[in-house]
Amino acid sequence: MKAIQVHNFGGPEVLQLEDISDLSAGPGQVVIQVRAIGVNPVDTYIRAGLHAVKPSPPYTPGSDAAGVVESIGEQVTRVKHGDSVYVAGSLSGTYAQQCLYSESQVHRLPAHLTFEQGAALGIPYATAYRALFQKGQGKPGDTVLVHGATGGVGTAAVQLARAAGLTVFGTGGTEKGRSSVSQQGAHHVLDHHAADYTDQILALTGGTGVNLILEMLANVNLAKDLGLLAKFGRVVVIGNRGKIEIDPRATMTRDLSVLGMTLFNTSDEDRASIHAALVAGLENGTLKPVVGKEMPLADAAHSHEAVLEPGAFGKIVLIP
Ligand code: NAP
């Protein structure tokens, strides 16, 4: 089968399409025939050798995909040959025509969704769910600012928050992105490059600020976030690409909490709960992954450049 291989950490050019051996499922494992692959920013950090997760080269990147179950190992009961599934996490890497998973990483893809939409689920939707509910303790009636609502995680967060009864503020850097944020259900949409957008958020909340912020670029926004939170407010740091100076006093006067998270730290129990909620949301139609760009697997290097460019619009997906 064809798979992307990384022999040395480095720039996007290290992503090479090669022929490698077919996979077979051991006990408790599942082999998927991959139809679409989700490209996440973390794939680029790992490829560059800049992430705490450092696979031993040569390795196949990727943790998100959707496809059809090709074979199952002994003791696998949740899926069978021919089932449509999405996957979150992988034993072999998803940038390939075939992938190997443990049974717990495979989840049913409802029939009305495309494989491309299924590939948009794993990291983005699980991250958004964990940040909103498990870390941020968001509840119906809360106000939430999705600071960076146009990309994979942001789109998911807007849909999840809206369906759960929160009042949703979403920001985007382009007109096209903001229009999508509005379509996904945000009540208020703002431009995170506008000089006065924080004033607009405060005005829209009657001066009190929001209860929860999901932050996609903390090194730019964390200081501003502390000024946008209501008393007892929480900011969940999801994305960060540098350093920032903040005044901790702001956290004291209004009992604010700054919560870091990485999806890799999620317990098996919390992970199972997240995917049960996501499958329910897919089935009842409240969750509809947005695919912004499709590329052939051979263009994996270009996808790694595109996923870090500004002007996000839904999810970038590779087709093997
Ligand atoms: P993505 O699809 O590339 O989206 C990036 C988002 O950041 C876009 O909405 C973009 O908006 C927004 N952004 C750019 N400049 C911004 C600014 N000044 N203020 C606020 N937002 C801004 O990436 P993603 O998959 O959604 O992931 C988002 C971030 O979270 C990445 O850094 C990723 O590495 C990280 N992440 C972390 C975890 C975790 O476990 N902690 C899990 C998944 C992702 P525009 O392009 O419209 O300007």
Residues whose N, C-alpha, C, O or C-beta is under 5 A from the ligand:
A	BS01	NAP	P41 V42 I123 T127 H147 G148 A149 T150 G151 G152 V153 G154 G172 G173 T174 G177 H192 M216 L217 V220 V237 I238 G239 N240 M261 T262 L263 V307 E309 P310 G311 A312 G314
